[in-house]
Amino acid sequence: FTYDISGAITVTDQIASSVIITDGTGSFDLPQDILANGSSTLTLTSVSNSTSTCEADNLTMPAASFNIVPTPDATNAVLAVADTCEDGGASVTFTADASLILDGDYTLTYTLSGANTTEATTTTVTFTSGSASFDLTAEQLAEAGTTTVTVTSLATAAQSCEATGLPLATDFEVLPLPALENTTLAVASVCFGENTSLEFSGSDLPDGSYEITYELSEANTFTETVSTTFTGGEASIVLDAANLTATGSTTVTVTSITNESTACVSTVATSTTFDVNPIPELATGDLIASDICLAESGFVTVDAGSSLADGEYTIEYTLSGANTTTGLTETVAIANGSGTFSIPSTALSATGTTTITATLISSTFGCSSVPASVEDTFEVL
């Protein structure tokens, strides 16, 4: 065979001898010293039988094009992976000299070791201007800690030309997600109109600043995102009275937590319940004192209607007029808005008109109010 090559390789009248043809097919090698990177076209210019020396006279000058690509060289290449959050996935960037790894598709094989391990995984990457990237899935990065990604092989996708300069590796951190599994939440019940706080304790979160999103439900509804600092497993968030607009049982649920230093976010559903207790109030006309005989205990009815929920209350009161005493205290059980209590007979030692004035009413929840002009007059006969 006599052939010419044009293009990246330029030679003429090259001879390939002793080419064996079997069933119409044969092959010959091109000499190493004429090869050059790039696209070339080989054209057969003559064919002769080496035994008979007869030359083909009907040759149509068949031609074929081929491309020789340089062996990729990753000797000075760099891998880069940004730190990522646990279960978050990551992107690996492979950067090399664009003249040593040409634009195009390549088959890349990598492994993971360290906190996360993955056996040899093969993927296809596309280099453009010396740069390519591939993704690591969230499933591959399920554990927090230092992880090493190692590129073990790189080859041109079309020709399978293996790159030199490998393996190539880099480390990165898989950052832990903030978790509240071992954290206790507590909120002290509060009187209507007062602040309370959401207390975190027993947490294994590292010391630092965290962004907490919580929501209130049931008697009160509200959602807020606030920043708080954990120290020694403890933190606190103020629940403002302005957002506790109704009395009753209220549930606070933490729905997400973000580590502000790493930006790692966890969706959670940790909750606790507390009460917003009503303020007991007495109004004018709610105290009704009955006339009594001297040396008897006084009898007082509290008739507050819906202003007082069922339960026990402490009423502080004074007496004035015919009988004068301060700092008296009695406990009254309220049912359906009504209850009674007695004035000690020792406080009613004189006959005549006596006035009872309520000065404070307190519930068993520790909520209290100062009544305004709540009094009644009765006779000691």
GUKEKOL-186916 format. One record per residue (C-alpha): chain; x, y, z; residue in one letter; residue number from 1. Coordinates in pm, whole numbers. Layout:
N
 kette     xx     yy     zz rest  nr
     A      X      Y      Z    a NUM
...
END
This chain:
381
 kette     xx     yy     zz rest  nr
     A      0      0      0    f   1
     A    117    352    -81    t   2
     A    -50    639    103    y   3
     A    -41   1011    166    d   4
     A   -146   1188    490    i   5
     A   -258   1549    506    s   6
     A   -367   1772    792    g   7
     A   -181   1769   1126    a   8
     A     42   1501    969    i   9
     A    178   1584    626    t  10
     A    360   1302    444    v  11
     A    348   1157     94    t  12
     A    440    831    -78    d  13
     A    451    634    241    q  14
     A    469    257    193    i  15
     A    312    -13    407    a  16
     A    446   -348    300    s  17
     A    347   -707    368    s  18
     A     -8   -616    464    v  19
     A   -208   -934    503    i  20
     A   -564   -924    371    i  21
     A   -810  -1180    506    t  22
     A  -1171  -1187    383    d  23
     A  -1115   -841    238    g  24
     A   -985   -688    561    t  25
     A   -634   -594    667    g  26
     A   -447   -332    867    s  27
     A   -111   -164    899    f  28
     A     54     65   1154    d  29
     A    161    423   1103    l  30
     A    524    487   1203    p  31
     A    561    656   1541    q  32
     A    796    919   1404    d  33
     A    537   1072   1169    i  34
     A    257   1099   1423    l  35
     A    136   1442   1539    a  36
     A   -155   1556   1749    n  37
     A   -457   1681   1560    g  38
     A   -689   1580   1277    s  39
     A   -542   1415    968    s  40
     A   -666   1239    653    t  41
     A   -498    926    509    l  42
     A   -547    860    138    t  43
     A   -447    535    -35    l  44
     A   -272    623   -363    t  45
     A   -183    273   -485    s  46
     A   -227    -94   -399    v  47
     A    -12   -377   -536    s  48
     A     19   -750   -466    n  49
     A    356   -808   -305    s  50
     A    380  -1157   -459    t  51
     A    268  -1088   -816    s  52
     A    359   -716   -813    t  53
     A     30   -654   -995    c  54
     A   -102   -308   -922    e  55
     A   -467   -221   -888    a  56
     A   -583    -14  -1184    d  57
     A   -928     72  -1052    n  58
     A   -827    234   -722    l  59
     A  -1066    515   -624    t  60
     A   -825    683   -383    m  61
     A  -1012    584    -66    p  62
     A   -953    808    232    a  63
     A  -1020    812    604    a  64
     A   -987   1086    865    s  65
     A   -858   1035   1216    f  66
     A   -765   1244   1519    n  67
     A   -469   1206   1752    i  68
     A   -518   1368   2090    v  69
     A   -242   1441   2341    p  70
     A   -225   1231   2655    t  71
     A   -398   1432   2931    p  72
     A   -152   1555   3193    d  73
     A   -287   1619   3544    a  74
     A     52   1664   3709    t  75
     A    -13   2020   3828    n  76
     A   -391   1997   3846    a  77
     A   -584   2103   4158    v  78
     A   -895   1957   4319    l  79
     A  -1119   2185   4527    a  80
     A  -1426   2109   4739    v  81
     A  -1600   2362   4961    a  82
     A  -1690   2245   5311    d  83
     A  -2049   2125   5315    t  84
     A  -2319   2030   5561    c  85
     A  -2395   1673   5654    e  86
     A  -2640   1519   5404    d  87
     A  -2598   1827   5184    g  88
     A  -2395   1704   4884    g  89
     A  -2096   1887   4736    a  90
     A  -1935   1983   4406    s  91
     A  -1575   1890   4325    v  92
     A  -1385   2121   4088    t  93
     A  -1093   1984   3886    f  94
     A   -868   2260   3746    t  95
     A   -572   2202   3515    a  96
     A   -361   2373   3248    d  97
     A   -595   2403   2950    a  98
     A   -309   2308   2717    s  99
     A   -253   1982   2905    l 100
     A   -614   1874   2938    i 101
     A   -801   1982   2628    l 102
     A  -1168   2076   2607    d 103
     A  -1396   1776   2575    g 104
     A  -1556   1484   2754    d 105
     A  -1358   1262   2989    y 106
     A  -1424    956   3200    t 107
     A  -1324   1019   3561    l 108
     A  -1298    771   3849    t 109
     A  -1283    879   4213    y 110
     A  -1305    740   4566    t 111
     A  -1401    887   4904    l 112
     A  -1223    807   5230    s 113
     A  -1216    935   5585    g 114
     A  -1547   1016   5754    a 115
     A  -1730    911   5438    n 116
     A  -1618    621   5220    t 117
     A  -1712    534   4864    t 118
     A  -1564    265   4642    e 119
     A  -1435    358   4297    a 120
     A  -1708    558   4123    t 121
     A  -1694    649   3754    t 122
     A  -1861    952   3603    t 123
     A  -1836   1164   3287    t 124
     A  -1705   1520   3310    v 125
     A  -1663   1791   3051    t 126
     A  -1350   2007   3054    f 127
     A  -1381   2365   2933    t 128
     A  -1077   2593   2944    s 129
     A   -902   2351   3178    g 130
     A  -1185   2315   3430    s 131
     A  -1446   2050   3503    a 132
     A  -1663   1952   3798    s 133
     A  -1864   1662   3932    f 134
     A  -2109   1623   4218    d 135
     A  -2101   1421   4536    l 136
     A  -2449   1321   4650    t 137
     A  -2602   1381   4992    a 138
     A  -2612   1005   5044    e 139
     A  -2236    989   4993    q 140
     A  -2179   1257   5260    l 141
     A  -2400   1128   5541    a 142
     A  -2136   1147   5814    e 143
     A  -1976   1456   5966    a 144
     A  -1597   1481   5963    g 145
     A  -1293   1519   5739    t 146
     A  -1344   1348   5403    t 147
     A  -1089   1293   5125    t 148
     A  -1186   1278   4759    v 149
     A   -925   1113   4534    t 150
     A   -933   1111   4155    v 151
     A   -770    782   4059    t 152
     A   -806    797   3680    s 153
     A   -900   1034   3400    l 154
     A   -929    933   3036    a 155
     A  -1057   1087   2717    t 156
     A  -1409    958   2660    a 157
     A  -1361    896   2288    a 158
     A  -1011    746   2276    q 159
     A   -969    622   2639    s 160
     A   -634    796   2664    c 161
     A   -537    776   3031    e 162
     A   -409   1090   3200    a 163
     A    -72   1107   3370    t 164
     A    -11   1284   3702    g 165
     A   -269   1091   3904    l 166
     A   -388   1016   4168    p 167
     A   -498   1361   4282    l 168
     A   -664   1422   4620    a 169
     A   -799   1693   4850    t 170
     A   -964   1708   5191    d 171
     A  -1282   1886   5292    f 172
     A  -1508   1899   5596    e 173
     A  -1858   1759   5620    v 174
     A  -2006   1977   5891    l 175
     A  -2256   1835   6142    p 176
     A  -2618   1939   6134    l 177
     A  -2737   2106   6456    p 178
     A  -2964   1864   6641    a 179
     A  -3196   1889   6939    l 180
     A  -3248   1517   7007    e 181
     A  -3084   1538   7350    n 182
     A  -3219   1881   7437    t 183
     A  -3492   1950   7692    t 184
     A  -3737   2232   7621    l 185
     A  -3930   2405   7900    a 186
     A  -4151   2712   7931    v 187
     A  -4277   2841   8266    a 188
     A  -4649   2912   8273    s 189
     A  -4717   3283   8290    v 190
     A  -4984   3532   8386    c 191
     A  -5159   3711   8104    f 192
     A  -4967   4023   8006    g 193
     A  -4627   3893   8120    e 194
     A  -4326   3765   7926    n 195
     A  -4202   3411   7965    t 196
     A  -3909   3227   7808    s 197
     A  -3833   2910   7615    l 198
     A  -3548   2740   7797    e 199
     A  -3311   2487   7634    f 200
     A  -3109   2257   7859    s 201
     A  -2904   1937   7841    g 202
     A  -2813   2002   7478    s 203
     A  -2503   1857   7317    d 204
     A  -2483   2144   7068    l 205
     A  -2139   2308   7055    p 206
     A  -2121   2653   7214    d 207
     A  -2210   2924   6965    g 208
     A  -2486   3125   6800    s 209
     A  -2787   2955   6651    y 210
     A  -3093   3076   6465    e 211
     A  -3412   2921   6600    i 212
     A  -3750   2920   6427    t 213
     A  -4044   2841   6651    y 214
     A  -4420   2860   6634    e 215
     A  -4698   2895   6892    l 216
     A  -5021   2700   6857    s 217
     A  -5349   2633   7040    e 218
     A  -5457   2930   7256    a 219
     A  -5192   3153   7096    n 220
     A  -5058   3142   6740    t 221
     A  -4737   3308   6628    f 222
     A  -4418   3229   6434    t 223
     A  -4077   3389   6479    e 224
     A  -3711   3334   6394    t 225
     A  -3460   3456   6654    v 226
     A  -3090   3426   6728    s 227
     A  -2973   3277   7056    t 228
     A  -2644   3163   7206    t 229
     A  -2588   2815   7345    f 230
     A  -2336   2788   7627    t 231
     A  -2276   2464   7809    g 232
     A  -2583   2312   7648    g 233
     A  -2817   2589   7763    e 234
     A  -2993   2877   7589    a 235
     A  -3302   3092   7633    s 236
     A  -3550   3273   7408    i 237
     A  -3792   3537   7538    v 238
     A  -4157   3480   7450    l 239
     A  -4295   3832   7445    d 240
     A  -4625   3906   7617    a 241
     A  -4732   4097   7306    a 242
     A  -4751   3761   7125    n 243
     A  -4941   3589   7406    l 244
     A  -5276   3751   7337    t 245
     A  -5505   3485   7484    a 246
     A  -5524   3280   7801    t 247
     A  -5510   2901   7789    g 248
     A  -5279   2615   7704    s 249
     A  -5020   2705   7442    t 250
     A  -4771   2479   7264    t 251
     A  -4435   2609   7143    v 252
     A  -4271   2402   6870    t 253
     A  -3917   2453   6742    v 254
     A  -3935   2386   6368    t 255
     A  -3579   2457   6256    s 256
     A  -3234   2536   6391    i 257
     A  -2941   2690   6202    t 258
     A  -2579   2697   6314    n 259
     A  -2490   3058   6229    e 260
     A  -2118   2984   6193    s 261
     A  -2163   2697   5944    t 262
     A  -2506   2784   5796    a 263
     A  -2606   2419   5844    c 264
     A  -2983   2387   5895    v 265
     A  -3190   2112   6056    s 266
     A  -3565   2078   6031    t 267
     A  -3698   1961   6368    v 268
     A  -4028   1923   6550    a 269
     A  -3956   1954   6921    t 270
     A  -4224   2103   7144    s 271
     A  -4343   2176   7497    t 272
     A  -4664   2317   7644    t 273
     A  -4731   2595   7893    f 274
     A  -5028   2795   8020    d 275
     A  -5110   3162   7991    v 276
     A  -5316   3211   8306    n 277
     A  -5586   3475   8343    p 278
     A  -5557   3768   8581    i 279
     A  -5827   3738   8851    p 280
     A  -6034   4054   8873    e 281
     A  -6306   4187   9100    l 282
     A  -6538   4467   8997    a 283
     A  -6771   4697   9186    t 284
     A  -7062   4496   9320    g 285
     A  -6877   4163   9325    d 286
     A  -6852   4162   9709    l 287
     A  -7177   4119   9904    i 288
     A  -7149   4129  10285    a 289
     A  -7442   4018  10502    s 290
     A  -7559   4187  10822    d 291
     A  -7464   3987  11135    i 292
     A  -7505   3985  11511    c 293
     A  -7223   4086  11740    l 294
     A  -6979   3803  11820    a 295
     A  -7069   3617  11501    e 296
     A  -6838   3567  11200    s 297
     A  -6910   3781  10903    g 298
     A  -7045   3624  10583    f 299
     A  -6926   3752  10242    v 300
     A  -7037   3634   9900    t 301
     A  -6817   3678   9595    v 302
     A  -7031   3696   9283    d 303
     A  -6799   3775   8990    a 304
     A  -6970   3579   8715    g 305
     A  -6744   3499   8418    s 306
     A  -6467   3724   8551    s 307
     A  -6334   3442   8770    l 308
     A  -6268   3091   8645    a 309
     A  -6342   2801   8878    d 310
     A  -6071   2749   9136    g 311
     A  -5930   2875   9463    e 312
     A  -5843   3241   9518    y 313
     A  -5690   3442   9800    t 314
     A  -5858   3769   9880    i 315
     A  -5686   4033  10091    e 316
     A  -5916   4292  10247    y 317
     A  -5956   4560  10512    t 318
     A  -6240   4663  10742    l 319
     A  -6331   5022  10823    s 320
     A  -6608   5204  11004    g 321
     A  -6732   5055  11328    a 322
     A  -6466   4785  11296    n 323
     A  -6123   4869  11165    t 324
     A  -5871   4604  11063    t 325
     A  -5608   4577  10788    t 326
     A  -5419   4289  10629    g 327
     A  -5696   4029  10652    l 328
     A  -5670   3731  10416    t 329
     A  -5918   3458  10325    e 330
     A  -5927   3176  10071    t 331
     A  -6241   3138   9863    v 332
     A  -6339   2855   9631    a 333
     A  -6509   2984   9318    i 334
     A  -6752   2767   9123    a 335
     A  -6954   2906   8834    n 336
     A  -6833   3254   8925    g 337
     A  -6949   3247   9285    s 338
     A  -6810   3163   9631    g 339
     A  -6817   3266   9995    t 340
     A  -6581   3335  10282    f 341
     A  -6607   3438  10647    s 342
     A  -6477   3737  10839    i 343
     A  -6337   3624  11176    p 344
     A  -6562   3726  11463    s 345
     A  -6256   3860  11642    t 346
     A  -6236   4129  11377    a 347
     A  -6600   4232  11442    l 348
     A  -6590   4340  11806    s 349
     A  -6811   4649  11777    a 350
     A  -7165   4711  11661    t 351
     A  -7235   4950  11381    g 352
     A  -7182   5002  11014    t 353
     A  -6870   4832  10880    t 354
     A  -6720   4846  10529    t 355
     A  -6521   4560  10372    i 356
     A  -6279   4663  10097    t 357
     A  -6092   4412   9877    a 358
     A  -5729   4516   9833    t 359
     A  -5587   4219   9637    l 360
     A  -5708   3899   9472    i 361
     A  -5465   3620   9378    s 362
     A  -5507   3287   9199    s 363
     A  -5323   2965   9277    t 364
     A  -5120   3030   8959    f 365
     A  -4966   3335   9127    g 366
     A  -5162   3583   8917    c 367
     A  -5312   3879   9102    s 368
     A  -5473   4219   9063    s 369
     A  -5560   4516   9281    v 370
     A  -5936   4572   9275    p 371
     A  -6057   4927   9226    a 372
     A  -6335   5042   9460    s 373
     A  -6457   4689   9534    v 374
     A  -6635   4717   9869    e 375
     A  -6962   4664  10051    d 376
     A  -7119   4786  10372    t 377
     A  -7290   4571  10634    f 378
     A  -7426   4606  10987    e 379
     A  -7295   4443  11303    v 380
     A  -7604   4433  11525    l 381
END
